Amino acid sequence: MKKYNGYLLDLDGTIYKGKEPIPEAVAFIQKLHDQQIPYLFVTNNSTTSPEKVAVRIRDMGIPCEEKYVLTTSMAAASYITTNPYKQTAYIIGEDGLKEQIRSAGIQEDDEEPGFVVVGLDRQVTYDKLAKACLAVRNGAHFVSTNADNALPTEKGLMPGNGAITSIITVSTGVEPTFIGKPERIMIDQAVNMLGVSPENTVLIGDNYDTDILAGIQAGLDTIHVETGVTSSKEAALKSIPATYSISSLSEWNI
């Protein structure tokens, strides 16, 4: 096992399952905290604020502050501000996305926006989608927080942001820039936030197709944990396997 100076961590399936913390993960994060090893939670969730994410994690007995969280909403806002286009946006999404876009100084505009930004919106309407399609056809740069087609819930798999995004893509023929996992945009931002060199940073996750693939595409070492979506057998069959595969975080020595 290599010694790493910084850790990027997925949440659901890695740190907790639904509303229940994973005990081995709680103990692991406590060790990182006690030894003052930098860590950052990286989530594709665009609907909530980093403050609320931090509160939820703390309520599970895990040391966490707002500065330890990176959401796709934060990453999308940062991406927009680093691009030399009109700093206005038409937004499909919930409060978590809208708050981050506004706090970055990007003005909302549903007539001639520089960007169309799409995040999970559980109150999406035909009118919202129509405005987004018109703006994209008129030259707005199309950005989506993540490509997750399905969203796990207590009732089962519900439509995810990728499903909403696909409507605009099918209508306009324009593919968006995806920000979240498995793309590397958010991971590159996370490494910068962590302040640790990529070669000394490792990404931990349970889902190969989002977490592990994101780390691979960003050039990071990865640790697959068998506490969520992808089994160790499935992970081993991938053309590019994770750097390490373990049953739980109790097996990893920091």
PELINLIN-V88147 format. One record per residue. RES is the residue in one small letter. PSI is psi in degrees with one decimal (none if undefined). NEAR is the number of other ideal C-beta (glycine too) atoms within 10 Angstrom. Layout:
RES PSI NEAR
RES PSI NEAR
This chain:
m 128.7 10
k 146.7 9
k 123.8 9
y 149.0 21
n -6.1 14
g 147.7 22
y 131.4 22
l 132.2 29
l 132.2 25
d 167.7 25
l -82.3 21
d 123.5 18
g -16.1 22
t -48.2 25
i -34.7 28
y 165.1 19
k 108.6 15
g -114.7 10
k 1.2 9
e 125.6 8
p 150.9 17
i 114.0 23
p -42.4 12
e -33.9 18
a -38.6 24
v -46.9 17
a -38.1 14
f -47.4 25
i -36.2 25
q -37.8 13
k -44.3 13
l -44.4 16
h -45.6 14
d -33.7 9
q 5.4 8
q 39.4 6
i 123.3 16
p 139.1 16
y 154.6 19
l 131.4 21
f 127.6 23
v 116.7 28
t 143.5 24
n -4.7 30
n 121.5 23
s -2.6 30
t -15.3 20
t 165.5 19
s 157.5 19
p -30.2 22
e -45.1 13
k -35.0 16
v -44.4 21
a -40.9 19
v -44.5 14
r -42.6 16
i -43.2 22
r -37.9 13
d -16.2 11
m 5.3 16
g 19.8 13
i 128.7 22
p 120.2 15
c 136.8 22
e 166.7 12
e -36.7 12
k -8.4 10
y 10.4 22
v 134.5 24
l 118.6 23
t 165.1 28
t -25.8 32
s -45.3 32
m -43.8 27
a -37.6 27
a -43.8 33
a -42.4 24
s -41.1 18
y -44.8 21
i -44.3 24
t -17.8 12
t 3.2 8
n 137.1 13
p 52.7 6
y 172.4 12
k 122.6 16
q 58.6 16
t 154.8 18
a 142.7 27
y 126.9 22
i 127.2 26
i 117.4 25
g -179.5 27
e -173.7 19
d -37.8 13
g -40.7 24
l -46.3 29
k -39.3 18
e -41.7 18
q -38.5 27
i -46.0 25
r -42.8 14
s -20.5 12
a 0.1 17
g 15.6 10
i 123.9 22
q 141.6 12
e 140.2 13
d 118.1 17
d 12.4 15
e -59.7 10
e 63.7 12
p 154.1 26
g -27.9 20
f 146.8 25
v 121.6 26
v 125.7 32
v 125.0 32
g 173.1 30
l 128.5 28
d 106.8 18
r 4.0 11
q 32.1 7
v 144.4 19
t 166.4 10
y -40.3 8
d -42.6 8
k -45.5 18
l -38.2 17
a -43.5 13
k -39.7 17
a -43.5 27
c -43.2 19
l -42.1 16
a -41.5 24
v -42.4 23
r -28.3 13
n 5.5 11
g 1.1 12
a 143.7 23
h 126.9 20
f 118.3 21
v 136.4 23
s 138.7 30
t -35.4 32
n 162.2 27
a 15.6 20
d 114.9 26
n -26.3 14
a 146.0 13
l 115.5 18
p 131.3 16
t 172.9 9
e -25.9 6
k -14.9 6
g -166.3 8
l 121.5 10
m 163.5 12
p 132.3 15
g -175.3 17
n -31.1 30
g -34.2 22
a -41.4 16
i -45.1 22
t -38.0 26
s -28.1 16
i -43.7 17
i -39.7 24
t -45.7 17
v -40.6 10
s -41.0 15
t -20.6 17
g 10.6 9
v 126.9 16
e 137.8 11
p 166.3 21
t 115.6 16
f 136.4 24
i -44.1 29
g -178.4 29
k 138.2 29
p 8.9 24
e 162.0 21
r -8.3 19
i -51.6 21
m -34.4 29
i -40.5 27
d -41.4 16
q -40.4 20
a -42.1 24
v -41.5 23
n -41.5 11
m -38.7 20
l -33.5 21
g 22.9 11
v 143.0 20
s 148.3 10
p -38.4 17
e -15.9 12
n 14.9 15
t 142.4 25
v 145.2 25
l 132.8 29
i 131.6 28
g 166.5 32
d -23.7 24
n 112.4 23
y -44.3 24
d -14.0 15
t -64.8 22
d -60.2 32
i -42.6 30
l -35.3 20
a -44.5 27
g -43.1 29
i -45.2 21
q -24.6 16
a 0.3 23
g 23.3 13
l 155.3 24
d 153.0 18
t 150.8 24
i 117.3 24
h 128.3 29
v 136.1 33
e 53.7 18
t 8.4 19
g -117.6 21
v -53.4 19
t 128.2 23
s 162.4 14
s -34.1 14
k -43.2 9
e -42.4 13
a -36.0 20
a -21.5 13
l -8.0 10
k 149.3 15
s -33.8 4
i 99.1 11
p 163.7 15
a 155.0 26
t -40.2 16
y 150.3 16
s 124.5 20
i 160.1 18
s -44.3 11
s 170.6 16
l -8.7 23
s -18.5 14
e -8.9 15
w 124.9 18
n 121.9 7
i none 13
